[in-house]
Amino acid sequence: MKQHAGSYDFGTFSQNEAELDRLTRQAELARDIERQILKQAGLRNGMRVLDLACGPGIISRIVADLVPDSEVVGLDLSEALLETARQSLSPQEQAHLQFVQGNVYDLDSALGSFDFIYARFLFQHLEQPLLALREIKQLLAPGGILLVADVDDQWLTLHPEPFCFKRFTEEAARGQSLNGGDRRVGRKLFSFMREVGYHHVDLHVRTITSEMVGMKNFLDVTTGFKKEQMQHRDRDQVDKELREIYQLVDQPNAYGAVGVFLARGLAVKSL
């Protein structure tokens, strides 16, 4: 099995604890929005649910709280992140939430079938998104729902825009592409899901703004971490550009917005 599935490999970051903190805050900041998105996508109590690339398990726990009578499985490639997720489980959660290791390119059929599968910010990192979608489809029960949430960096804006911001985001996208990822995958999800054979595919964009989460948090989850994708650039120059971008935190009238693409498709129902 491959040890990474594209442009994300936890454990190789220059500051792994900071990355774990970012993953946790990214999940916690939009908790209420996340719950709303999942309900609107069709998540219902009693469904068997798979949270792909679950990381430290924050989203899996949000799902488990929403559907207390459901079995929820969180799957990730990183054993370190899974261990963090397991350590945070309460006795009540352990009854219907478990965390397992797995690769989205080689999903174990022994996991069984699921009524709802959620892939959150996974596809931006994948070298082979169509293969991943085919693997996921094999685990969906007839009529089951796949919800993919991901990014498109052309839907990331700041005002006032720092002079270096365009260069910074373009170089981050280039670095992620060199590692097998795609910072513009959001717009492609509809076509990908239709090509693989999902039914009733729809896609819409949910906007998250700095007014909702605060500018510092907004920059942390949308921009700051991108320095890890720029090993091809001078580190001092990258840090200098980040400092310039983060000056927006001290500007009370500054504003940021990002679009999260939400693609939903169904597995064909049995006749």
C-alpha positions, 0 to 999 in steps of 0.5 A: 500500500502506498504510504501517501495518496498524493500531496498530503502526508502528515508527519512530514510537516516542518511543524506537525503539532501546528498542523494538527492544531490547524486540522482541529481548528478547521473542523471546530470553526465551522461546526454549525455550518458543517452540521447544516451541510451534512443534513442538507446532503441527506445525512439521517439518523440510522444510516451507516456512515464513513468519514474518509480522510478523517484526520484527528476525528473531529468531523467524525465526532460531529457526524456521530453526534448528529446521528446517535443511532448510527454506526460511524467509521472514520478512515485515514491513512495516517496511524498517528492521526488515527491514534489522536482520534481514538484517544479523544473518544468518550465511552459513549462515542466508542459504542458507535464510532470507530477509527480504522486505517485505510487507503482511498485507492484500495478500500477494504470490502470488509468494511461493508457498505455505507449509506452515507460517505463523506470526503472532506478536503481529500480530493485536492490531494489526490493524484487519481481522483477517478480511481478514488471515486470508483473505490468509494462507489464500491462501498456505497449501499444502493441509493447511498450518498457520497458528499465531497467537499473541496476547494478551488483557489480561484474562489479565495479572495482577500481585500485589500489584497496584499501585493504578494498574495497572487504569487503566493497562492499560485506557487502553492498550487504549483507545489501541490501539483508537483506532489500530485494535488490539485488546488482547483479540484472543486470545479471538476467534481461534478464531471468526475462523479458523472464520469464514474457513474454516480447518479443525480449529481449536483454541485454548489458552493458554500461561502465561508468568510473572515467575518464568520471565523475571524481573519486570523483563523481564516488565514490559518485555515486557507493560506498559512499552511500552504507554505508546506507545499512550497519546498521548491521555493526559498523558505525565507521568501515564503515566510516574508510573504506570509508575514505580509499577508498576515498584516490583514489581521491588524486591519479591522476593515479587511475581508476574506472569503473562500468557496467550498465546493460541495458535490453530491452523488448517489449510487444506483438503486437496486431494481 
